[in-house]
Amino acid sequence: MIQTKRIYIFAGFIWCFLFALISFYWAGGGMIGVKSLGGSIYKKAIERESSFIAIVWFTGFVKLCGGLFLLLLLRQWSNRTNRFLYFLTLIAGIFLSLYGLANFISLILSSIGLLSLQIDSFALKWRLFFWEPFWMIGGVFFILSAIGFKKVNILS
């Protein structure tokens, strides 16, 4: 059980770390993969608007902090702290999963003409087959980390 708990935590940490690296790369001026985001995000990345770039840097740090937060689950804490960490991790996982799912559904509705989004077919495919599932996978890592943490630290 303890090994399984660690696998999900480390997988979630790696997910966060890679996601943060992508944000830092784009914030630093890298353009590889930006077109896959499409819409206004792609346009703002091309324009290099300073407020948008600041947001990209900020999101990179938030993603990195999410990974570091998951590493807190590797240690035994007080019962109160354990419960707090469990619920925060579970809520974050649910949010990440629902965010990816909501975007995925919106993109599906757009692709069949029921919703009007300003996104080209290239970005639509990337978002449907990579970006939104990537968000959902991260959410699953957080949820599984929380469940494993609860079984080992809260129920014991």
Kinemage of the C-alpha trace (Angstrom):
@kinemage 1
@onewidth
@group {chain A} dominant
@subgroup {mainchain}
@vectorlist {calphas} color= white
{ca met a 1} P 0.000 0.000 0.000
{ca ile a 2} L 2.760 2.432 0.905
{ca gln a 3} L 4.553 1.862 -2.423
{ca thr a 4} L 1.341 2.462 -4.405
{ca lys a 5} L 0.800 5.694 -2.482
{ca arg a 6} L 4.279 6.852 -3.397
{ca ile a 7} L 3.860 5.982 -7.079
{ca tyr a 8} L 0.815 8.248 -7.426
{ca ile a 9} L 2.481 11.047 -5.493
{ca phe a 10} L 5.616 10.892 -7.634
{ca ala a 11} L 3.562 10.592 -10.831
{ca gly a 12} L 1.594 13.678 -9.785
{ca phe a 13} L 4.798 15.518 -8.924
{ca ile a 14} L 6.300 14.690 -12.338
{ca trp a 15} L 3.048 15.775 -14.012
{ca cys a 16} L 3.172 19.128 -12.190
{ca phe a 17} L 6.886 19.577 -12.866
{ca leu a 18} L 6.523 18.928 -16.611
{ca phe a 19} L 3.484 21.178 -16.810
{ca ala a 20} L 5.403 23.939 -15.001
{ca leu a 21} L 8.376 23.526 -17.355
{ca ile a 22} L 6.089 24.017 -20.350
{ca ser a 23} L 4.730 27.234 -18.810
{ca phe a 24} L 8.222 28.511 -18.004
{ca tyr a 25} L 9.375 27.705 -21.539
{ca trp a 26} L 6.463 29.624 -23.051
{ca ala a 27} L 6.821 32.516 -20.594
{ca gly a 28} L 10.501 32.732 -21.484
{ca gly a 29} L 9.656 33.176 -25.158
{ca gly a 30} L 9.597 29.607 -26.460
{ca met a 31} L 6.988 29.054 -29.131
{ca ile a 32} L 7.070 25.304 -29.763
{ca gly a 33} L 3.609 23.915 -29.034
{ca val a 34} L 1.901 27.254 -28.430
{ca lys a 35} L -0.198 26.880 -31.587
{ca ser a 36} L -1.736 23.735 -30.072
{ca leu a 37} L -3.539 25.916 -27.502
{ca gly a 38} L -5.377 27.920 -30.131
{ca gly a 39} L -7.769 30.819 -29.773
{ca ser a 40} L -6.977 33.925 -27.788
{ca ile a 41} L -4.221 32.171 -25.828
{ca tyr a 42} L -2.255 31.605 -29.018
{ca lys a 43} L -2.862 35.190 -30.147
{ca lys a 44} L -1.674 36.619 -26.809
{ca ala a 45} L 1.406 34.385 -26.845
{ca ile a 46} L 2.315 35.672 -30.326
{ca glu a 47} L 1.801 39.293 -29.234
{ca arg a 48} L 3.914 38.717 -26.084
{ca glu a 49} L 1.630 41.003 -24.088
{ca ser a 50} L 3.421 41.638 -20.774
{ca ser a 51} L 0.405 41.013 -18.520
{ca phe a 52} L -0.278 37.708 -20.297
{ca ile a 53} L 3.374 36.646 -19.971
{ca ala a 54} L 3.225 37.468 -16.248
{ca ile a 55} L 0.195 35.193 -15.949
{ca val a 56} L 2.049 32.396 -17.733
{ca trp a 57} L 4.992 32.772 -15.311
{ca phe a 58} L 2.556 32.754 -12.403
{ca thr a 59} L 0.769 29.620 -13.619
{ca gly a 60} L 4.146 27.924 -13.976
{ca phe a 61} L 4.916 28.651 -10.329
{ca val a 62} L 1.439 27.484 -9.256
{ca lys a 63} L 1.959 24.200 -11.112
{ca leu a 64} L 5.381 23.777 -9.509
{ca cys a 65} L 3.910 24.487 -6.062
{ca gly a 66} L 1.242 21.858 -6.740
{ca gly a 67} L 3.973 19.295 -7.281
{ca leu a 68} L 5.827 20.353 -4.161
{ca phe a 69} L 2.549 20.186 -2.242
{ca leu a 70} L 2.106 16.555 -3.307
{ca leu a 71} L 5.514 15.760 -1.824
{ca leu a 72} L 4.100 16.764 1.586
{ca leu a 73} L 2.023 13.581 1.390
{ca leu a 74} L 5.187 11.496 1.719
{ca arg a 75} L 5.555 12.435 5.380
{ca gln a 76} L 3.478 11.579 8.440
{ca trp a 77} L 1.884 14.641 10.052
{ca ser a 78} L -0.536 15.237 12.913
{ca asn a 79} L -4.071 13.910 12.426
{ca arg a 80} L -5.409 17.415 11.848
{ca thr a 81} L -2.727 18.208 9.249
{ca asn a 82} L -3.256 14.804 7.596
{ca arg a 83} L -6.958 15.529 7.171
{ca phe a 84} L -6.230 19.006 5.801
{ca leu a 85} L -3.703 17.631 3.294
{ca tyr a 86} L -6.098 14.867 2.287
{ca phe a 87} L -9.032 17.186 1.618
{ca leu a 88} L -6.926 19.814 -0.141
{ca thr a 89} L -5.356 17.184 -2.413
{ca leu a 90} L -8.725 15.590 -3.125
{ca ile a 91} L -10.358 18.942 -3.914
{ca ala a 92} L -7.444 19.911 -6.184
{ca gly a 93} L -7.736 16.577 -8.005
{ca ile a 94} L -11.469 16.960 -8.479
{ca phe a 95} L -10.999 20.530 -9.731
{ca leu a 96} L -8.278 19.516 -12.221
{ca ser a 97} L -10.349 16.603 -13.506
{ca leu a 98} L -13.523 18.654 -13.844
{ca tyr a 99} L -11.640 21.519 -15.513
{ca gly a 100} L -10.254 19.159 -18.147
{ca leu a 101} L -13.619 17.439 -18.562
{ca ala a 102} L -15.527 20.725 -18.907
{ca asn a 103} L -13.082 21.948 -21.551
{ca phe a 104} L -13.243 18.587 -23.312
{ca ile a 105} L -17.055 18.708 -23.430
{ca ser a 106} L -16.991 22.325 -24.636
{ca leu a 107} L -14.606 21.401 -27.431
{ca ile a 108} L -16.733 18.409 -28.450
{ca leu a 109} L -19.809 20.644 -28.556
{ca ser a 110} L -17.848 23.147 -30.649
{ca ser a 111} L -16.664 20.453 -33.055
{ca ile a 112} L -20.234 19.323 -33.755
{ca gly a 113} L -21.487 22.889 -34.138
{ca leu a 114} L -23.476 23.243 -30.918
{ca leu a 115} L -21.096 25.794 -29.403
{ca ser a 116} L -19.159 28.562 -31.091
{ca leu a 117} L -15.521 28.768 -30.053
{ca gln a 118} L -12.746 30.691 -31.762
{ca ile a 119} L -10.385 27.759 -32.258
{ca asp a 120} L -8.906 26.292 -35.422
{ca ser a 121} L -8.996 22.577 -36.249
{ca phe a 122} L -5.296 22.083 -35.436
{ca ala a 123} L -5.700 23.415 -31.897
{ca leu a 124} L -9.047 21.638 -31.505
{ca lys a 125} L -7.423 18.258 -32.194
{ca trp a 126} L -4.503 18.959 -29.854
{ca arg a 127} L -6.786 20.112 -27.088
{ca leu a 128} L -9.138 17.127 -27.470
{ca phe a 129} L -6.431 14.494 -27.719
{ca phe a 130} L -3.704 15.951 -25.525
{ca trp a 131} L -4.304 19.050 -23.398
{ca glu a 132} L -7.691 18.297 -21.840
{ca pro a 133} L -6.855 14.620 -21.171
{ca phe a 134} L -3.556 15.868 -19.703
{ca trp a 135} L -5.503 18.023 -17.211
{ca met a 136} L -7.747 15.086 -16.338
{ca ile a 137} L -4.787 12.726 -15.845
{ca gly a 138} L -3.228 15.231 -13.453
{ca gly a 139} L -6.497 15.336 -11.542
{ca val a 140} L -6.547 11.552 -11.333
{ca phe a 141} L -2.981 11.571 -9.941
{ca phe a 142} L -4.043 14.031 -7.246
{ca ile a 143} L -7.173 12.032 -6.383
{ca leu a 144} L -5.285 8.731 -6.205
{ca ser a 145} L -2.558 10.380 -4.123
{ca ala a 146} L -5.202 11.655 -1.698
{ca ile a 147} L -6.892 8.255 -1.457
{ca gly a 148} L -3.580 6.474 -0.860
{ca phe a 149} L -2.563 9.075 1.709
{ca lys a 150} L -5.873 8.680 3.543
{ca lys a 151} L -5.598 4.878 3.689
{ca val a 152} L -2.084 5.012 5.127
{ca asn a 153} L -2.223 8.097 7.397
{ca ile a 154} L -5.794 8.831 8.400
{ca leu a 155} L -7.293 5.385 8.759
{ca ser a 156} L -4.321 3.810 10.536
